[in-house]
Amino acid sequence: MFAGTHTAIVTPFRNGKLDEEALKKLIDFQFDNGVSGVVPCGTTGESPTLDYDEHEQVVKLTVEYARGRGIVMAGTGSNSTREAVEMTQEAEAAGATAILQVAPYYNKPTPEGLYQHFKAVADSTKLPIMLYSIPGRCGIEIGLDVVARLAENCPNVRAIKEAGGNPERVSQMKQILPADFEILSGDDGLTLPFMSVGGVGVVSVASNLIPKQISDMVKLALKGDYTGALGIHQQYYPLFAAFLKLATNPIPIKTAMAMAGHCTHELRLPLVPMDDAKNAELEATLKKLALI
């Protein structure tokens, strides 16, 4: 179901408010260039600084603007199970076609707590769910045993976005999970390593800017053409590396999108713009790749 490229879309702001026109153009840009789906209200969409009404608005507008051209996988995770359930139900009512559920952050639940959290969300919706393990942000990873229990007991838990930076986790999961449980990379630079050992795609940051290139890379890998896919990976690896090195996501990608004319540079505190030297480095990378 989830094989392919899913863009973790930025949330464009203008004068402190959601820029609806820019969001529509961005979603058209994604689907016009072959992505499988879009992910509103994820990390890249600055979900921690969207209030509840804005979160609901972004999901509703994304569904409207997508017009059925692909998956709309709403980010509805929270460190409060009750809030995650409520946001999931709101997203389902708004027409989202799937849900992305990040591991609860800050309160560091036990493995049993993690299982019960995700099971409660799964029980609250008919939508397919992609788990999201990103220990660098959450302080915990979704353990293999928890993923296996959820896959066994929750039919709508169908996939995981793995952003722990370790391709070995893919191999470990393939040993214990059903064959149809899908594993996607959460890091652009690790998409091909993940796919080479059983992953089926990526939830991508870079595809905000280069949707066709990322989509083409993933499609080639899914067909087994790793030579062709590697050529795209190598060409754009400097961009993947810049996004990781220069500042916390989504600061660099939103800056790049602004440089390319897709939206404003506007971020919400506590995120702040990069300094002049880093902006210049990013601009040079984009120019070298003929993206601006």
C-alpha positions as CSV (number, residue, x, y, z in Angstrom):
1,M,0.0,0.0,0.0
2,F,2.7,2.5,1.0
3,A,5.4,1.5,-1.5
4,G,6.8,4.7,-3.1
5,T,7.6,8.2,-2.1
6,H,5.6,10.2,0.4
7,T,6.5,13.8,0.9
8,A,6.5,15.1,4.5
9,I,5.3,18.5,3.3
10,V,6.4,21.8,4.9
11,T,3.6,24.0,6.3
12,P,3.9,27.4,4.5
13,F,3.3,30.4,6.6
14,R,2.8,34.1,5.7
15,N,2.6,36.8,8.4
16,G,2.1,34.2,11.1
17,K,-0.8,32.3,9.4
18,L,-1.1,29.3,7.1
19,D,-0.5,30.3,3.5
20,E,-3.2,28.3,1.8
21,E,-2.3,29.4,-1.7
22,A,1.3,28.2,-1.3
23,L,0.1,24.9,0.2
24,K,-2.1,24.2,-2.8
25,K,0.7,25.0,-5.2
26,L,3.1,22.7,-3.2
27,I,0.6,19.8,-3.2
28,D,0.0,20.2,-7.0
29,F,3.8,20.3,-7.4
30,Q,4.1,17.0,-5.6
31,F,1.5,15.0,-7.4
32,D,2.4,16.5,-10.8
33,N,5.8,15.0,-10.3
34,G,4.9,11.5,-9.3
35,V,4.9,11.1,-5.6
36,S,2.7,8.4,-4.0
37,G,1.4,10.5,-1.2
38,V,1.9,13.5,1.0
39,V,2.2,13.8,4.8
40,P,0.7,16.9,6.4
41,C,1.5,17.8,10.0
42,G,4.6,15.8,10.4
43,T,7.9,17.0,11.8
44,T,8.7,18.7,8.6
45,G,5.3,20.4,8.7
46,E,6.2,22.0,12.1
47,S,3.4,20.2,13.8
48,P,4.6,21.0,17.3
49,T,3.8,24.7,16.7
50,L,0.5,24.2,15.0
51,D,-2.5,24.7,17.3
52,Y,-5.3,22.2,17.2
53,D,-7.4,24.3,14.8
54,E,-4.5,24.8,12.4
55,H,-3.7,21.1,12.5
56,E,-7.2,20.3,11.5
57,Q,-7.2,23.0,8.8
58,V,-3.9,21.8,7.3
59,V,-5.2,18.2,7.0
60,K,-8.6,19.3,5.6
61,L,-7.0,21.5,3.0
62,T,-4.4,18.9,2.0
63,V,-7.2,16.4,1.4
64,E,-9.1,19.0,-0.7
65,Y,-6.0,20.0,-2.7
66,A,-4.8,16.4,-3.2
67,R,-8.1,15.6,-5.0
68,G,-7.6,11.9,-4.7
69,R,-4.4,11.8,-6.6
70,G,-2.6,9.8,-3.9
71,I,-2.4,9.0,-0.3
72,V,-2.9,11.7,2.3
73,M,-1.2,10.4,5.4
74,A,-2.0,12.8,8.3
75,G,0.5,13.1,11.1
76,T,-1.7,12.7,14.2
77,G,0.8,11.5,16.8
78,S,1.1,12.8,20.3
79,N,2.6,12.0,23.7
80,S,-1.0,12.0,25.0
81,T,-2.9,9.0,23.8
82,R,-6.2,10.7,24.2
83,E,-5.0,13.6,22.0
84,A,-3.6,11.2,19.4
85,V,-7.0,9.4,19.2
86,E,-8.9,12.7,18.9
87,M,-6.6,14.0,16.1
88,T,-6.8,10.6,14.3
89,Q,-10.5,10.7,14.3
90,E,-10.6,14.3,13.1
91,A,-8.2,13.4,10.3
92,E,-10.4,10.4,9.3
93,A,-13.5,12.6,9.3
94,A,-11.6,15.1,7.1
95,G,-10.9,12.5,4.5
96,A,-7.3,11.5,5.2
97,T,-6.5,8.1,3.7
98,A,-3.9,7.0,6.2
99,I,-2.3,8.0,9.5
100,L,1.3,8.5,10.6
101,Q,1.8,7.9,14.3
102,V,5.1,9.0,15.9
103,A,6.3,7.4,19.1
104,P,5.2,9.3,22.2
105,Y,7.9,11.8,23.2
106,Y,9.1,13.3,26.5
107,N,7.2,11.0,28.8
108,K,9.2,7.9,27.7
109,P,6.6,5.1,28.1
110,T,7.6,1.5,28.7
111,P,7.3,-1.0,25.9
112,E,3.9,-2.0,27.3
113,G,2.9,1.6,27.4
114,L,4.0,2.0,23.8
115,Y,2.0,-1.0,22.7
116,Q,-1.1,0.1,24.6
117,H,-0.8,3.7,23.1
118,F,-0.6,2.6,19.5
119,K,-3.3,-0.1,20.0
120,A,-5.7,2.5,21.4
121,V,-5.1,4.7,18.3
122,A,-5.5,1.7,16.0
123,D,-8.7,0.7,17.7
124,S,-10.1,4.2,17.2
125,T,-9.9,4.3,13.4
126,K,-10.4,2.2,10.3
127,L,-7.6,4.0,8.5
128,P,-4.2,2.2,7.8
129,I,-1.5,3.3,10.2
130,M,2.2,3.8,9.6
131,L,4.2,3.8,12.9
132,Y,7.1,6.4,13.1
133,S,10.2,5.5,15.1
134,I,12.6,8.5,15.5
135,P,14.5,8.0,18.7
136,G,16.7,11.1,18.1
137,R,13.6,13.3,18.7
138,C,11.4,11.1,20.9
139,G,14.0,9.7,23.3
140,I,12.8,6.2,22.6
141,E,12.5,3.9,19.7
142,I,9.6,1.6,18.9
143,G,11.1,-1.7,19.8
144,L,11.0,-4.7,17.5
145,D,8.8,-6.7,19.9
146,V,6.3,-3.8,20.1
147,V,6.1,-3.6,16.3
148,A,5.6,-7.3,16.0
149,R,2.8,-7.3,18.6
150,L,1.1,-4.4,16.9
151,A,1.4,-6.1,13.5
152,E,-0.1,-9.3,14.9
153,N,-3.0,-7.7,16.9
154,C,-3.9,-4.6,15.0
155,P,-4.8,-5.3,11.3
156,N,-4.6,-1.6,10.4
157,V,-1.1,-1.1,11.6
158,R,0.5,-1.7,8.2
159,A,3.9,-0.1,8.1
160,I,6.7,1.8,9.8
161,K,8.7,4.9,9.0
162,E,12.1,4.0,10.4
163,A,14.2,7.0,11.2
164,G,16.8,5.6,13.6
165,G,19.6,5.7,11.1
166,N,20.4,2.0,11.2
167,P,19.7,-0.1,8.1
168,E,20.2,-3.3,10.2
169,R,16.8,-2.5,11.8
170,V,15.2,-3.2,8.4
171,S,16.8,-6.6,8.2
172,Q,15.8,-7.4,11.8
173,M,12.2,-6.4,11.2
174,K,12.0,-8.4,8.0
175,Q,12.9,-11.5,10.1
176,I,10.0,-11.2,12.5
177,L,7.2,-9.2,10.7
178,P,4.6,-10.4,8.2
179,A,5.8,-10.3,4.6
180,D,3.3,-7.6,3.7
181,F,4.3,-5.2,6.6
182,E,6.0,-2.3,4.9
183,I,9.2,-0.5,6.0
184,L,10.0,2.9,4.7
185,S,13.0,5.1,5.3
186,G,12.7,8.3,7.2
187,D,16.0,9.6,6.0
188,D,16.6,10.5,2.3
189,G,20.2,9.5,2.4
190,L,19.4,6.0,3.6
191,T,16.5,5.3,1.2
192,L,18.6,3.1,-1.1
193,P,20.4,1.2,1.7
194,F,17.0,0.5,3.3
195,M,15.4,-0.6,0.1
196,S,18.3,-2.9,-0.7
197,V,17.4,-5.0,2.3
198,G,13.7,-4.9,2.1
199,G,12.4,-1.4,2.5
200,V,9.8,-0.2,0.0
201,G,10.2,3.6,-0.1
202,V,10.7,6.8,1.8
203,V,8.8,9.4,3.7
204,S,10.9,12.2,2.3
205,V,12.0,15.7,3.2
206,A,14.0,16.4,0.0
207,S,11.0,15.6,-2.2
208,N,9.4,18.8,-1.1
209,L,12.0,20.4,-3.5
210,I,12.8,17.5,-5.9
211,P,9.7,15.3,-6.0
212,K,10.4,13.9,-9.4
213,Q,13.9,12.9,-8.7
214,I,13.1,11.2,-5.4
215,S,10.1,9.4,-7.0
216,D,12.1,8.3,-9.9
217,M,14.9,6.9,-7.6
218,V,12.4,4.9,-5.5
219,K,10.6,3.6,-8.6
220,L,13.8,2.4,-10.1
221,A,14.8,0.7,-6.9
222,L,11.4,-1.0,-6.6
223,K,11.9,-2.4,-10.1
224,G,15.4,-3.7,-9.1
225,D,17.3,-1.1,-11.1
226,Y,19.7,-0.2,-8.4
227,T,22.3,1.2,-10.8
228,G,19.8,3.8,-12.1
229,A,18.6,4.5,-8.6
230,L,22.2,4.9,-7.4
231,G,22.9,7.5,-10.1
232,I,20.1,9.7,-8.7
233,H,21.2,9.1,-5.1
234,Q,24.7,10.1,-5.9
235,Q,23.7,13.2,-7.8
236,Y,21.5,14.6,-5.0
237,Y,23.4,13.2,-2.0
238,P,25.0,16.7,-1.4
239,L,21.5,18.0,-0.9
240,F,20.5,15.2,1.5
241,A,23.7,15.9,3.5
242,A,23.2,19.6,3.6
243,F,19.7,19.2,5.0
244,L,21.1,17.1,7.8
245,K,24.2,19.1,8.5
246,L,23.1,22.8,8.3
247,A,20.3,22.9,10.9
248,T,17.5,21.0,12.5
249,N,14.8,19.8,10.1
250,P,12.7,21.6,8.8
251,I,14.8,24.8,8.8
252,P,17.1,23.9,5.8
253,I,14.3,22.5,3.6
254,K,12.0,25.4,4.3
255,T,14.9,27.8,3.5
256,A,15.5,25.9,0.2
257,M,11.9,26.0,-0.7
258,A,11.9,29.7,-0.2
259,M,15.0,30.1,-2.3
260,A,13.2,28.2,-5.1
261,G,10.1,30.3,-4.8
262,H,7.7,27.8,-3.3
263,C,6.9,29.6,0.0
264,T,8.3,32.2,2.4
265,H,11.2,31.6,4.7
266,E,8.9,31.9,7.7
267,L,9.4,29.6,10.6
268,R,7.8,29.5,14.0
269,L,9.7,29.8,17.2
270,P,11.5,28.1,18.7
271,L,12.8,27.4,15.2
272,V,14.9,30.3,13.8
273,P,16.5,31.0,10.4
274,M,20.0,29.9,9.6
275,D,22.9,32.4,9.7
276,D,24.3,34.0,6.6
277,A,27.1,31.5,6.2
278,K,24.8,28.5,6.2
279,N,22.3,30.2,3.9
280,A,25.2,30.8,1.5
281,E,26.3,27.2,1.7
282,L,22.8,25.9,1.0
283,E,22.3,28.4,-1.9
284,A,25.6,27.2,-3.4
285,T,24.4,23.6,-3.2
286,L,21.1,24.4,-4.8
287,K,22.9,26.3,-7.6
288,K,25.3,23.5,-8.2
289,L,22.4,21.1,-8.7
290,A,20.6,23.7,-10.9
291,L,17.6,23.8,-8.5
292,I,17.6,27.6,-8.4
